Amino acid sequence: MGSVKFPYTDIPPSNEDSQWEGWNKEDLAKTLPLFAEIGLLTRQPVDGKEGLYHYDLTDLGREYQYEDIDRRDVEPIYDNSFCYGPIKVIKVTDVSEKTYERGLSGYNETQVSVDIDYQVVNTPEWIINNQDKLKALYGSSSVRLPDVTYPQSLLYIKGKDGKLYEKSWFYRVIKPSGKLLTDKE
């Protein structure tokens, strides 16, 4: 969705915005109206400020919200996403191990790649009913439907203790790259 702390009121772009702030405002201008239309956010016009809106989470939005707060900077960064449906591994299709003299995390690193086929369990109606709009904004691979099997590769690093440590995403975040579709389109 973008970096946003709820409740949130649109902040117009400014010449003083950093490149990151500009990109984030562009993302929010696309994502917040869509999630309001879907019913995960409320959207109210700001009095006297044409084109600006105030957003907050609905009960449905709170149910599916995932928020990660990065406090490493002076100002915290609130990365918000809507997550849905746990996955069920259907089958492990391949496991391979390779040692690199200089790997991602250090020297003589052993990487273990595990290929799986999975399905998303309990896909909510808001995903199914709005899949065309979500795909238009986030791309065709953004929506995972029920009873469809998807492949994925997971990367692990074998520690000196012989245990595996995950090196891949623990959740999948997709940035908006398309255009916002409305009910009229």
Summary of the structure (lengths in Angstrom):
residues: 185
radius of gyration: 19.8
end to end distance: 21.3
largest distance: 62.3
contacts: 463
relative contact order: 0.15
helix: 23%
strand: 37%
